[in-house]
Amino acid sequence: MSSILVLYHSQEHGNTALMAEAVAEGARAAGADVTLINANERRITMDEYRAFDAVAFGTPDYFSYIAGTMKTFLDDWYIAKMSNPARLTDKPYALFISHGGGGRAKQPFEELFSRMGTKVGATVASQRRPTPAILEACRALGQQLAQAAHSHP
């Protein structure tokens, strides 16, 4: 069984959390063991991160940029990678983002996280509260990620 991390930031409206839960549902339906971590509530260690086979990252768009907690994760990841890159750069990963109308953080989000490994699927974006169609796209993304984790050496 593959282990998947869904690491996201959510707070005020909970839109990114709804998307994260849908990604997790899809991955579980495909047979993966899933751990959800809201980076707004707790900081993941790189030793914990290394244990996962694949990861989905989610962020709201704050002022056309990713949430600060996700940037902190990237900083921790980069520092760890410099001393020991094992199981940090070779994971299948997926992305999802919520925004209030601009959605300009999608491009920097994709660029910043492109170093994680092999991207699975298209980035799922939601303007404000995710619609049933967006949540279904998140579930499908979770299934794709679980399948990629299962076939990844």
HELIX and SHEET records of a PDB file:
HELIX    1   1 ASN A   15  ALA A   29  1                                  15    
HELIX    2   2 MET A   46  ARG A   50  1                                   5    
HELIX    3   3 GLY A   68  SER A   83  1                                  16    
HELIX    4   4 LYS A  106  LEU A  112  1                                   7    
HELIX    5   5 PHE A  113  ARG A  115  5                                   3    
HELIX    6   6 PRO A  132  SER A  151  1                                  20    
SHEET    1   A 5 ASP A  33  ASN A  38  0                                        
SHEET    2   A 5 SER A   3  TYR A   8  1                                        
SHEET    3   A 5 ALA A  54  PRO A  60  1                                        
SHEET    4   A 5 LYS A  91  HIS A  99  1                                        
SHEET    5   A 5 GLY A 117  LYS A 119  1                                        
SHEET    1   B 5 ASP A  33  ASN A  38  0                                        
SHEET    2   B 5 SER A   3  TYR A   8  1                                        
SHEET    3   B 5 ALA A  54  PRO A  60  1                                        
SHEET    4   B 5 LYS A  91  HIS A  99  1                                        
SHEET    5   B 5 VAL A 124  GLN A 127  1                                        
END                                                                             
